[in-house]
Amino acid sequence: MRFIFDSNTWQEIFGSIGKNRTRTIITIIGVLWGIFIYIALSGAAKGLDNGFEEQFENVAMNSLFTWAQTTSMPYEGFKTGRPLQLKLSDVTVLENRIPEIQYIAPRNVKGVFGGSPGLIVRGTKSGNYNVYGDYPVYTKIATKKIYDGGRFINDKDIELTRKVCVIGERTQKELYEKEENPIGTFLRIDNIYFQVVGVHKFTPGGGFESDSDIYIPFTTYRKLYNTGDDVGWLTIAAYDDADVVQVEKDVKAILKSIHRVDPRDERAFGSFNLGEIFTRISGFANGLTFMSLVVGIATILAGVIGIGNILLISVKERTKELGVRRALGATPREVKAQIILESVFLTMIAGIMGIILGAITLYGINLGTEDLDFPYTNPTVPIPYVLGALVIMVVLGTLIGLIPAQRAVSIKPIDALREE
């Protein structure tokens, strides 16, 4: 261990590096490029993964949405172009026939998909806002953050068809004074008075919602807008271990059967499978991380081999010097340790430089993507992974240093002294 902290040892190492300065710099660049590629690609993939998770952090990842459209094939006497309509009874059938479904929430809305929003009036202030009819189970699929003192729709609201509502934070700002608490107050939704029971904080990723939307009980919505048993669309969450793609196929197949649609008709029911998209993006991010690991290790290995070649050349050029050291009493262990130490030192320097360069690159990517309207955030690589890559580099540097080290100790002092 004292050998490592000996100033003469490091003087000889720096002297050797100085003699092969150009080759050493080129080789170090080759090594640092490997760990730089690993950090840059892995961090970029993680940024994509983080962005998607943040975008949809409040909605179940294994979820999907489905809605009725029009038929594109004739079937059982029905013509092409028949408009379809989801019903509340569809929910019970799907729950009973598809065990992979964990939650299913029928939903209605006034004001999305081209419809006119509801007219909301409070005192002298008014505005047009989307009005949703929902069941409490919806919050099991898409979390709704309610400000302190309020709540979301509950089962009693559904059972008693209560005229209660949950308003958005922007709705509160536009219809209420700055310091006014809206909980317990009344406002009119299309000329019907509703009591405010909660204010929701806008959270993206829950479907089509915005920060001004208003939620009322599904049963109240049905009575207010005379929709009967009609359902706008279904929000479905499958169990974590379920194949959400197969669940989507099963849901559509059962809905086609219920509504007497040709099983081959792919346009009758639309869907958006969030679980499938998340799986694909996660798979892409994992694949990119794996690719960066393979490419990074291969590049590091190539660079480390270059270090070994430089040391072999250095040993050959220092044959006489090594012979003199051996003749003066240097042991084979000391000679071998110096060569290996030189290899590890060069590898460490390259690794640290690569890590710094990779971190700067990821920082630049993070700054450049902050204002983009794209699910991308915080491209980072976990510290243990970075340290693991550095350890791999040191191990490779040690192993590759054994080759020139063995070559150095294999030289007999008398032969080295004879060499010109």
KOLTITOR-917090 format. One line per field, with one value per residue (C-alpha): residue in three letters; residue number from 0; x, y, z. Coordinates in steps of 0.001 Angstrom, whole numbers, always signed. Layout:
BEGIN
residu	c(ALA | ...)
num	c(NUM | ...)
x	c(X | ...)
y	c(Y | ...)
z	c(Z | ...)
END
This chain:
BEGIN
residu	c(MET | ARG | PHE | ILE | PHE | ASP | SER | ASN | THR | TRP | GLN | GLU | ILE | PHE | GLY | SER | ILE | GLY | LYS | ASN | ARG | THR | ARG | THR | ILE | ILE | THR | ILE | ILE | GLY | VAL | LEU | TRP | GLY | ILE | PHE | ILE | TYR | ILE | ALA | LEU | SER | GLY | ALA | ALA | LYS | GLY | LEU | ASP | ASN | GLY | PHE | GLU | GLU | GLN | PHE | GLU | ASN | VAL | ALA | MET | ASN | SER | LEU | PHE | THR | TRP | ALA | GLN | THR | THR | SER | MET | PRO | TYR | GLU | GLY | PHE | LYS | THR | GLY | ARG | PRO | LEU | GLN | LEU | LYS | LEU | SER | ASP | VAL | THR | VAL | LEU | GLU | ASN | ARG | ILE | PRO | GLU | ILE | GLN | TYR | ILE | ALA | PRO | ARG | ASN | VAL | LYS | GLY | VAL | PHE | GLY | GLY | SER | PRO | GLY | LEU | ILE | VAL | ARG | GLY | THR | LYS | SER | GLY | ASN | TYR | ASN | VAL | TYR | GLY | ASP | TYR | PRO | VAL | TYR | THR | LYS | ILE | ALA | THR | LYS | LYS | ILE | TYR | ASP | GLY | GLY | ARG | PHE | ILE | ASN | ASP | LYS | ASP | ILE | GLU | LEU | THR | ARG | LYS | VAL | CYS | VAL | ILE | GLY | GLU | ARG | THR | GLN | LYS | GLU | LEU | TYR | GLU | LYS | GLU | GLU | ASN | PRO | ILE | GLY | THR | PHE | LEU | ARG | ILE | ASP | ASN | ILE | TYR | PHE | GLN | VAL | VAL | GLY | VAL | HIS | LYS | PHE | THR | PRO | GLY | GLY | GLY | PHE | GLU | SER | ASP | SER | ASP | ILE | TYR | ILE | PRO | PHE | THR | THR | TYR | ARG | LYS | LEU | TYR | ASN | THR | GLY | ASP | ASP | VAL | GLY | TRP | LEU | THR | ILE | ALA | ALA | TYR | ASP | ASP | ALA | ASP | VAL | VAL | GLN | VAL | GLU | LYS | ASP | VAL | LYS | ALA | ILE | LEU | LYS | SER | ILE | HIS | ARG | VAL | ASP | PRO | ARG | ASP | GLU | ARG | ALA | PHE | GLY | SER | PHE | ASN | LEU | GLY | GLU | ILE | PHE | THR | ARG | ILE | SER | GLY | PHE | ALA | ASN | GLY | LEU | THR | PHE | MET | SER | LEU | VAL | VAL | GLY | ILE | ALA | THR | ILE | LEU | ALA | GLY | VAL | ILE | GLY | ILE | GLY | ASN | ILE | LEU | LEU | ILE | SER | VAL | LYS | GLU | ARG | THR | LYS | GLU | LEU | GLY | VAL | ARG | ARG | ALA | LEU | GLY | ALA | THR | PRO | ARG | GLU | VAL | LYS | ALA | GLN | ILE | ILE | LEU | GLU | SER | VAL | PHE | LEU | THR | MET | ILE | ALA | GLY | ILE | MET | GLY | ILE | ILE | LEU | GLY | ALA | ILE | THR | LEU | TYR | GLY | ILE | ASN | LEU | GLY | THR | GLU | ASP | LEU | ASP | PHE | PRO | TYR | THR | ASN | PRO | THR | VAL | PRO | ILE | PRO | TYR | VAL | LEU | GLY | ALA | LEU | VAL | ILE | MET | VAL | VAL | LEU | GLY | THR | LEU | ILE | GLY | LEU | ILE | PRO | ALA | GLN | ARG | ALA | VAL | SER | ILE | LYS | PRO | ILE | ASP | ALA | LEU | ARG | GLU | GLU)
num	c(0 | 1 | 2 | 3 | 4 | 5 | 6 | 7 | 8 | 9 | 10 | 11 | 12 | 13 | 14 | 15 | 16 | 17 | 18 | 19 | 20 | 21 | 22 | 23 | 24 | 25 | 26 | 27 | 28 | 29 | 30 | 31 | 32 | 33 | 34 | 35 | 36 | 37 | 38 | 39 | 40 | 41 | 42 | 43 | 44 | 45 | 46 | 47 | 48 | 49 | 50 | 51 | 52 | 53 | 54 | 55 | 56 | 57 | 58 | 59 | 60 | 61 | 62 | 63 | 64 | 65 | 66 | 67 | 68 | 69 | 70 | 71 | 72 | 73 | 74 | 75 | 76 | 77 | 78 | 79 | 80 | 81 | 82 | 83 | 84 | 85 | 86 | 87 | 88 | 89 | 90 | 91 | 92 | 93 | 94 | 95 | 96 | 97 | 98 | 99 | 100 | 101 | 102 | 103 | 104 | 105 | 106 | 107 | 108 | 109 | 110 | 111 | 112 | 113 | 114 | 115 | 116 | 117 | 118 | 119 | 120 | 121 | 122 | 123 | 124 | 125 | 126 | 127 | 128 | 129 | 130 | 131 | 132 | 133 | 134 | 135 | 136 | 137 | 138 | 139 | 140 | 141 | 142 | 143 | 144 | 145 | 146 | 147 | 148 | 149 | 150 | 151 | 152 | 153 | 154 | 155 | 156 | 157 | 158 | 159 | 160 | 161 | 162 | 163 | 164 | 165 | 166 | 167 | 168 | 169 | 170 | 171 | 172 | 173 | 174 | 175 | 176 | 177 | 178 | 179 | 180 | 181 | 182 | 183 | 184 | 185 | 186 | 187 | 188 | 189 | 190 | 191 | 192 | 193 | 194 | 195 | 196 | 197 | 198 | 199 | 200 | 201 | 202 | 203 | 204 | 205 | 206 | 207 | 208 | 209 | 210 | 211 | 212 | 213 | 214 | 215 | 216 | 217 | 218 | 219 | 220 | 221 | 222 | 223 | 224 | 225 | 226 | 227 | 228 | 229 | 230 | 231 | 232 | 233 | 234 | 235 | 236 | 237 | 238 | 239 | 240 | 241 | 242 | 243 | 244 | 245 | 246 | 247 | 248 | 249 | 250 | 251 | 252 | 253 | 254 | 255 | 256 | 257 | 258 | 259 | 260 | 261 | 262 | 263 | 264 | 265 | 266 | 267 | 268 | 269 | 270 | 271 | 272 | 273 | 274 | 275 | 276 | 277 | 278 | 279 | 280 | 281 | 282 | 283 | 284 | 285 | 286 | 287 | 288 | 289 | 290 | 291 | 292 | 293 | 294 | 295 | 296 | 297 | 298 | 299 | 300 | 301 | 302 | 303 | 304 | 305 | 306 | 307 | 308 | 309 | 310 | 311 | 312 | 313 | 314 | 315 | 316 | 317 | 318 | 319 | 320 | 321 | 322 | 323 | 324 | 325 | 326 | 327 | 328 | 329 | 330 | 331 | 332 | 333 | 334 | 335 | 336 | 337 | 338 | 339 | 340 | 341 | 342 | 343 | 344 | 345 | 346 | 347 | 348 | 349 | 350 | 351 | 352 | 353 | 354 | 355 | 356 | 357 | 358 | 359 | 360 | 361 | 362 | 363 | 364 | 365 | 366 | 367 | 368 | 369 | 370 | 371 | 372 | 373 | 374 | 375 | 376 | 377 | 378 | 379 | 380 | 381 | 382 | 383 | 384 | 385 | 386 | 387 | 388 | 389 | 390 | 391 | 392 | 393 | 394 | 395 | 396 | 397 | 398 | 399 | 400 | 401 | 402 | 403 | 404 | 405 | 406 | 407 | 408 | 409 | 410 | 411 | 412 | 413 | 414 | 415 | 416 | 417 | 418 | 419)
x	c(+0 | +2904 | +3968 | +752 | +1485 | +5156 | +5922 | +8571 | +5933 | +3676 | +6595 | +7448 | +3785 | +3425 | +6757 | +5587 | +2275 | +4136 | +6257 | +3126 | +957 | -919 | -1644 | -2698 | -5135 | -6715 | -7091 | -8574 | -11125 | -12028 | -12591 | -14541 | -16701 | -17967 | -19214 | -20459 | -22627 | -23979 | -24882 | -26315 | -28498 | -29602 | -30427 | -32333 | -34384 | -35075 | -36241 | -38822 | -39940 | -40138 | -42067 | -44692 | -45082 | -45444 | -47961 | -50137 | -49223 | -52834 | -54400 | -54030 | -51362 | -53245 | -56310 | -58232 | -61130 | -63813 | -66791 | -69454 | -69225 | -71069 | -71039 | -69078 | -70641 | -74229 | -75257 | -78436 | -80576 | -78998 | -77477 | -74011 | -73630 | -75904 | -75065 | -74373 | -74924 | -73352 | -75758 | -75429 | -76373 | -73179 | -71147 | -72668 | -72186 | -68518 | -67819 | -69388 | -67765 | -64246 | -62596 | -59460 | -61374 | -60646 | -62654 | -65063 | -66554 | -69348 | -69056 | -71013 | -70006 | -71574 | -69157 | -66492 | -66301 | -67957 | -70910 | -71873 | -70640 | -72919 | -73781 | -72601 | -73901 | -73052 | -74421 | -73370 | -70599 | -71044 | -69120 | -69322 | -67650 | -67607 | -69953 | -69168 | -71512 | -69485 | -69559 | -67227 | -65395 | -63869 | -61376 | -60106 | -58915 | -57971 | -57035 | -58685 | -56821 | -59389 | -58401 | -58689 | -62216 | -63846 | -64657 | -65531 | -68831 | -69791 | -72233 | -74913 | -74855 | -75522 | -78224 | -80126 | -79505 | -78111 | -77547 | -73927 | -70877 | -67097 | -65667 | -62214 | -59590 | -59927 | -63711 | -63218 | -60931 | -63378 | -66620 | -65455 | -63592 | -59955 | -60396 | -63875 | -64340 | -66629 | -67385 | -71050 | -72010 | -74502 | -74257 | -76518 | -75725 | -78051 | -80591 | -80507 | -78938 | -76068 | -74121 | -70327 | -68805 | -65253 | -62636 | -60348 | -56774 | -56068 | -53984 | -53124 | -53492 | -56959 | -58589 | -60115 | -60387 | -59181 | -58764 | -62253 | -64359 | -67327 | -68289 | -71787 | -73273 | -74010 | -77636 | -78091 | -76541 | -78945 | -81926 | -80608 | -79914 | -82450 | -79874 | -81594 | -79262 | -76975 | -73243 | -70750 | -67768 | -66293 | -63082 | -61692 | -58758 | -57475 | -55539 | -51786 | -50994 | -53637 | -52912 | -54569 | -54425 | -56436 | -58823 | -59442 | -60201 | -62540 | -64379 | -64965 | -66014 | -68614 | -69908 | -70315 | -72263 | -74518 | -75236 | -75529 | -72489 | -70504 | -67506 | -65249 | -66363 | -63370 | -65024 | -68083 | -66300 | -63382 | -60770 | -57634 | -55424 | -53207 | -51767 | -50562 | -48952 | -47245 | -45940 | -44536 | -42832 | -41423 | -40194 | -38579 | -36914 | -35663 | -34403 | -32579 | -31030 | -29900 | -28505 | -26604 | -25169 | -24016 | -22601 | -21022 | -19297 | -18104 | -16675 | -15101 | -13571 | -12150 | -10699 | -9240 | -7618 | -6105 | -4671 | -3197 | -1567 | -83 | +1342 | +2798 | +4521 | +5636 | +7093 | +8963 | +10369 | +11355 | +13011 | +16439 | +14928 | +13079 | +16235 | +18140 | +15353 | +15405 | +19218 | +18979 | +16655 | +13136 | +10996 | +8744 | +5760 | +6742 | +7280 | +3956 | +2137 | +3409 | +2217 | -1213 | -1486 | -780 | -3520 | -6057 | -5121 | -5716 | -8997 | -10188 | -9339 | -11218 | -14186 | -14491 | -14214 | -16889 | -19220 | -18782 | -19379 | -22451 | -23875 | -23378 | -25109 | -28110 | -28328 | -28407 | -31093 | -33162 | -32920 | -33749 | -36891 | -38395 | -40655 | -41565 | -45144 | -43912 | -43877 | -40172 | -38586 | -35516 | -33188 | -30927 | -29008 | -29102 | -25832 | -25390 | -25515 | -22866 | -20636 | -21209 | -20045 | -16974 | -16188 | -16475 | -14011 | -11542 | -11813 | -11231 | -8343 | -6783 | -7211 | -5823 | -2908 | -1875 | -739 | +1951 | +2765 | +3497 | +5528 | +7540 | +8408 | +9257 | +12227 | +15463 | +17650 | +20761 | +18867 | +17319 | +20698 | +22147 | +19315 | +20091)
y	c(+0 | +2367 | +1865 | +3583 | +6740 | +6871 | +10086 | +8286 | +5850 | +8636 | +10512 | +7478 | +7022 | +10648 | +10445 | +7390 | +9073 | +12192 | +10198 | +8888 | +11958 | +11892 | +8172 | +8454 | +11310 | +9490 | +6312 | +8167 | +9745 | +6256 | +5032 | +8076 | +7914 | +4518 | +5629 | +8886 | +6944 | +4786 | +7755 | +9884 | +7154 | +5688 | +9126 | +10066 | +6863 | +7512 | +11028 | +9609 | +7075 | +9762 | +12106 | +9536 | +8485 | +12111 | +12817 | +9907 | +9626 | +10156 | +7536 | +3754 | +2621 | -561 | +1337 | +1944 | +3990 | +2759 | +4434 | +3660 | +4825 | +3672 | +308 | -193 | -3557 | -4774 | -7419 | -9321 | -7065 | -3815 | -1553 | -58 | +3234 | +2384 | +4644 | +2774 | +3845 | +2431 | +1690 | +1359 | -2317 | -2858 | -2183 | -5088 | -7470 | -6513 | -6835 | -10292 | -11668 | -10221 | -11130 | -9140 | -5872 | -4296 | -1087 | +213 | +3713 | +4819 | +8508 | +11275 | +14809 | +17969 | +20183 | +17848 | +16291 | +19269 | +19599 | +22853 | +23151 | +23866 | +27426 | +28030 | +31080 | +32427 | +35813 | +38234 | +36014 | +33251 | +31045 | +27983 | +24884 | +21167 | +19206 | +15533 | +12930 | +10437 | +7624 | +7591 | +4566 | +6891 | +8118 | +4533 | +4784 | +8461 | +10134 | +13454 | +15752 | +17649 | +20710 | +20539 | +20757 | +19293 | +15907 | +14151 | +12532 | +9709 | +6778 | +8694 | +11397 | +8722 | +6989 | +10160 | +11946 | +14900 | +18251 | +18576 | +19388 | +19502 | +22499 | +23115 | +25470 | +27778 | +27782 | +28901 | +31754 | +32958 | +32710 | +33454 | +36212 | +35589 | +34810 | +33279 | +29616 | +27937 | +24842 | +24882 | +27662 | +27297 | +27933 | +27252 | +24626 | +25153 | +26886 | +24211 | +25042 | +22816 | +22923 | +22935 | +20110 | +20195 | +21932 | +19721 | +20504 | +19952 | +16874 | +15976 | +12467 | +11701 | +11672 | +14829 | +16980 | +20524 | +22778 | +24256 | +21097 | +20446 | +16994 | +16011 | +12606 | +10404 | +9942 | +13697 | +14263 | +11729 | +13561 | +17030 | +16308 | +13517 | +10973 | +7924 | +4926 | +6311 | +6309 | +8508 | +6228 | +3684 | +4131 | +716 | -351 | -3917 | -5689 | -5086 | -8618 | -8633 | -8342 | -5017 | -5588 | -8791 | -7017 | -4404 | -7118 | -8882 | -5650 | -4873 | -8441 | -8430 | -4990 | -6160 | -9138 | -7001 | -4434 | -6963 | -5846 | -7957 | -9403 | -8328 | -4681 | -2744 | +680 | +54 | +807 | +3127 | +2766 | +4264 | +1795 | +3688 | +458 | -672 | +2691 | +2734 | -808 | +169 | +3279 | +1387 | -1324 | +1260 | +2960 | -377 | -1370 | +1934 | +1488 | -2046 | -876 | +1914 | -613 | -2949 | -155 | +1524 | -1642 | -2488 | +1017 | +956 | -2439 | -1162 | +1867 | -213 | -2509 | +640 | +1479 | -2009 | -1474 | +1830 | +190 | -2637 | -52 | +1785 | -1413 | -2095 | +1444 | +1209 | -2187 | -821 | +1290 | -1717 | -3769 | -1163 | -1119 | -4871 | -4847 | -2268 | -4511 | -3774 | -6879 | -8280 | -7404 | -3724 | -3569 | -5302 | -3051 | +81 | -1006 | -2043 | +1203 | +3168 | +1267 | +1803 | +5478 | +6104 | +4191 | +6127 | +9477 | +8524 | +7249 | +10384 | +12621 | +10560 | +10787 | +14566 | +14992 | +12736 | +14672 | +17980 | +16568 | +15336 | +18702 | +20403 | +18009 | +18709 | +22467 | +22110 | +20042 | +21985 | +24128 | +21460 | +20199 | +16636 | +14075 | +14268 | +15161 | +14713 | +12607 | +10993 | +7804 | +6351 | +6890 | +3127 | +2485 | +5147 | +3779 | +276 | +1371 | +2992 | -190 | -2203 | +199 | -165 | -3951 | -3988 | -1572 | -3842 | -6947 | -5335 | -3953 | -7489 | -8147 | -5423 | -5959 | -9622 | -8627 | -6218 | -8777 | -11413 | -9350 | -10578 | -7790 | -8933 | -9070 | -5675 | -4104 | -5522 | -4016 | -823)
z	c(+0 | +711 | -2891 | -4065 | -2041 | -2985 | -4899 | -6988 | -8221 | -9471 | -10933 | -13041 | -14045 | -15158 | -16929 | -18855 | -19751 | -20901 | -23324 | -25061 | -24629 | -27932 | -27828 | -24198 | -24881 | -27819 | -25774 | -22800 | -25134 | -26359 | -22815 | -21592 | -24713 | -23581 | -20185 | -21709 | -24188 | -21378 | -19158 | -21986 | -23508 | -20170 | -18808 | -21954 | -21719 | -18038 | -18862 | -21261 | -18665 | -15948 | -18209 | -19054 | -15422 | -14342 | -17097 | -16025 | -12351 | -11332 | -13573 | -13351 | -15786 | -16648 | -17810 | -21023 | -22332 | -24718 | -26389 | -28974 | -32591 | -35719 | -37440 | -40623 | -41549 | -41909 | -39373 | -38530 | -40684 | -39467 | -42108 | -42198 | -40350 | -37426 | -34453 | -31223 | -27638 | -24484 | -21635 | -17873 | -18172 | -20212 | -17064 | -15146 | -18071 | -18487 | -14758 | -14641 | -17781 | -17579 | -14234 | -15136 | -14719 | -11341 | -11719 | -14343 | -14305 | -16663 | -17484 | -19184 | -20054 | -21369 | -23223 | -24673 | -28169 | -29815 | -27418 | -25702 | -22093 | -19170 | -18182 | -14609 | -12762 | -9312 | -8433 | -11123 | -12427 | -14988 | -17371 | -19554 | -18140 | -18895 | -16630 | -15899 | -14515 | -12485 | -9964 | -6921 | -8393 | -10972 | -8364 | -8031 | -11630 | -11901 | -8625 | -7925 | -5574 | -3531 | -1542 | +2254 | +3559 | +473 | -988 | -4226 | -5192 | -2787 | -2831 | -923 | -3584 | -6207 | -4173 | -3263 | -6578 | -4675 | -6322 | -5260 | -7340 | -7279 | -9107 | -10574 | -9198 | -12206 | -11822 | -8226 | -9293 | -11943 | -9931 | -6375 | -4619 | -3775 | -64 | -356 | +586 | -1995 | +149 | +1131 | -1269 | -4107 | -7818 | -10772 | -13382 | -16348 | -14064 | -11329 | -7967 | -6797 | -3556 | -3847 | -1785 | -3106 | -5231 | -7276 | -8139 | -11809 | -12487 | -16104 | -17445 | -16117 | -19536 | -21050 | -17927 | -17403 | -14370 | -14794 | -15003 | -12760 | -11465 | -10374 | -9431 | -12431 | -11351 | -11012 | -14415 | -15896 | -14425 | -15264 | -18925 | -19443 | -20643 | -19178 | -19094 | -21810 | -21104 | -22915 | -22409 | -20025 | -18071 | -17161 | -14971 | -15147 | -12409 | -12461 | -13594 | -16341 | -20046 | -20753 | -24520 | -24143 | -21765 | -24453 | -27012 | -24591 | -23768 | -27444 | -28218 | -25432 | -26386 | -29986 | -28757 | -26545 | -29238 | -32096 | -34080 | -36526 | -34594 | -37488 | -37276 | -35945 | -36154 | -34017 | -30732 | -30258 | -27548 | -26096 | -24272 | -21846 | -20454 | -23872 | -24601 | -21214 | -21766 | -25154 | -23844 | -20861 | -23198 | -25460 | -22489 | -21129 | -24579 | -24954 | -21499 | -22362 | -25699 | -23976 | -21530 | -24324 | -26478 | -23460 | -22211 | -25732 | -26170 | -22706 | -23445 | -26736 | -24965 | -22134 | -24677 | -26167 | -22746 | -22594 | -26000 | -24873 | -21778 | -23850 | -26031 | -22910 | -21434 | -24656 | -24746 | -21057 | -21279 | -20285 | -17485 | -16080 | -16273 | -14251 | -11637 | -11373 | -11077 | -8278 | -6267 | -7470 | -6984 | -9736 | -7533 | -7436 | -11192 | -11861 | -9379 | -11065 | -14510 | -13155 | -11184 | -14335 | -16174 | -13365 | -13113 | -16815 | -16677 | -13624 | -15187 | -18365 | -16354 | -14213 | -17272 | -19037 | -16031 | -15815 | -19549 | -19388 | -16421 | -18238 | -21314 | -19314 | -17562 | -20961 | -22203 | -19086 | -19617 | -23305 | -22690 | -19771 | -21954 | -24488 | -24601 | -24364 | -21519 | -20733 | -17408 | -15219 | -17422 | -14832 | -14158 | -10617 | -8732 | -8067 | -11834 | -12471 | -9725 | -11077 | -14526 | -12976 | -11038 | -14257 | -15870 | -12982 | -13065 | -16822 | -16393 | -13766 | -15888 | -19023 | -17011 | -16075 | -19658 | -19904 | -16214 | -16861 | -19904 | -17733 | -15043 | -17632 | -18808 | -17267 | -15895 | -17775 | -21091 | -20502 | -19745 | -22972 | -25108 | -26947)
END
